[in-house]
Amino acid sequence: MKTNTEDIDKLIKETLTQEEAKFYDDLEEQNLLQMVFGLFSGKNSWIVIVMSIVQVIFFGLFIYCAIQFFNVEATNDLIKWGIFGTICLMASSMLKLFSWMQMDKKAIIREIKRLELQVSSLSGKISE
């Protein structure tokens, strides 16, 4: 069963040139893997790569702190390793949150481009 969105997409593709239709198809919704790997392309891909490396380092430090936490018996050492582990886990989580926000930003930009293309297509149809 077709939805209104599919009908609208079909109407828009009929009014576009071949080049514009290909661009419109590239703006389709992406699945999770496409969005994740999309972070590693573009102008700021280097910062995403660096942040991914730092995130893995923080998570490795968290694992180390957790192992040390369970191997010590003194209360002061338990507190020390627990705090270090919590800080490492929080830092890793914040870097992951930044990546998710970048994925959301790219999805919003893609939708804005689709809207711009639809508006230009409709304005071309009205002026004819």
Beta strands, then each sheet from edge to edge (+ up, - down):
end
